[in-house]
Amino acid sequence: MADARDTRFMQVALELAQAAADIGEAPIGAVLVDPETDEVVAQAHNRPIGLHDPTGHAEIIAMREAAAKRGNYRLTGLELFVTLEPCTMCAGAISHARIGRLVYGAPDVKGGAVDHGVKFFDQPTCHWRPEVTGGVLAEDSAHKLRSFFQARRKKTAPGS
């Protein structure tokens, strides 16, 4: 269940999503938080285009940064706040990192893998399942994504 704390960290993720949109990347932001101290351990936004890296999703970049800071690929107990329901790749990385809790904003019916698609954490082959809270500032996250892609479609429409 979302609370004021969840909303506060999702707001940070939304600011990161806007930073991604500002440079032409899909507006998705992620924040990793230590729940014991409320310290932001790492944060990132989508950058696959700029990094020339198909794994350049906000979640992956934030987890890499946190793992480097901690000197350990296990991020046990940390909370991940992300503006969009993670894809299969990111859900797998979340499981491997042993993230304690995942909080996401907008659901992703087409590409999500937590509550949609493969439902990665429900699979018997999934070795670690975080606690999941979905829908935190979902409309804000969805609006940011819709606006971004509508603007891109207008730019690439014939005759524009």
N, C-alpha and C positions, 0 to 999 in steps of 0.2 A: 504494500500500500504506500503510495506516494505521500510525502509530507513536505514541510517547508524546506528541510535540508535537501531533499531530492530536487525540489524546484530550484533551489539556489545553485546547485552544481549543474543542473541541466541548463540553466541560464548561461553559465560559463561555456558549456558545450555549444549552445546556440550562437554565442559571440564568435567562437572558433569557426562554426559553420559559415557565418557571414564572411569571415576572413578568407575562407576557401572560395566562396562565391565571388569575392572581390578580385580574385586572381584567375577566375575562369574555371575553377574546380567545382565539382558537385558539392553543395553546401552540407557537409557532414562534419561534425566536431565530436571529439572524445576527450574525456577527462578521467584520469585515474586518481582515486582518493584513498588515503589511509583512514579507515573509519575510526580508528582509535584517537587520532589527533586532528582529523579533518584537514590534514595537509594535502594539497594537490601535489602528487608525486610526479605526474607527467600529463601533458596535454598536447593535442595535435588536431589537425584538420586534414581532410582528404588532399592527397597530392600525387595521385598516380600519373597525371599528365606532366606536371613539372619535374617529377623525379624519373620519368620514363620507366615506371615500375608498376606492373599490374597489381602488386601487393601493397601499394601505397595508400591503403585505406587508413582512415583516422585511427581506428582501433589498433591496427598493427603498428603504426608509427608510435602511438602512445605507449603500447606495451614494450616495444623495443627500447624506447627512452627510459622507461621505468626499470626494465631489466638491466640496462647498462648502469644506471645509477645505483642499483642495489647489488650489482655484481652477481645476479642470480636470475635465471630464466623463470623461476617459480615466483609468482606474484601473489602467493597465498594470502587470502584475506582482503586484498584490495577490492575496492568497488570501482566499476567502470560505468561511467555515464556517457551515453552516445545518443545522438539525435535521431538516428534511424535504426530500426531493427537490424542486427548484424546478419551478414550473409554467411554462407556455409564456411568459407575460408576463415572469416573472423571468429565464428562460433567455435571452430576447431582450435584456433589459437587461444581463445579465452579458456577453453577446457584444458589445453596443455599447460597454460600458465597458472592454472588453479585459481583464477579470479574468484573471489568469494561471493560477489554480488554483481549482477548486471542490471543497470537501469537504462531503458531506452525510451526515446520519444515516440516518433511516428512508427506505426507498423508498416512493414513492406510485404504486401501480399505477393508480389511478383518475385522478389529476390531475397526476402528474409528467410532465415533458417532457424529461428528460435520458436516463434509461435505460428509460423507459416512454412510452406515448403517441406524440407526434410525434417523439420523439428529436431535438430541435431541433438539437443540435450536429452530428448526422450528416447534416443536410440540405445539399444543394449550394448553397442560397441563404444559408447561414450564413457570414458573413465572418470570424468569429473563434471559435476553439474553445479553451476552457480545458482544462487537464489536469483530469481528473475522478477523484475517489476517493469511492466511495459506501460506505455501511454502517458508518461510524464511530459507535460507541455507538448503533447502530441500534435495539437492543431497548429501551434507555432512552428514546430519542426516541419510538418507537412506543408504549411503555407510557404515556408522558405524554399522547400524543394520544388513545389509547383511553380512558384514565381520564377525561379531560376531556369527551369526547363521550358516554360512558356516563352521567356525572353530569348532563349537559344533557338527555339523553333522559329520565332519571328525573324531572327537574324539570318537563318538558313532557308527561309521560305523563298520560293521562286519570285523574282521581281523585287526583292528587298535589298 
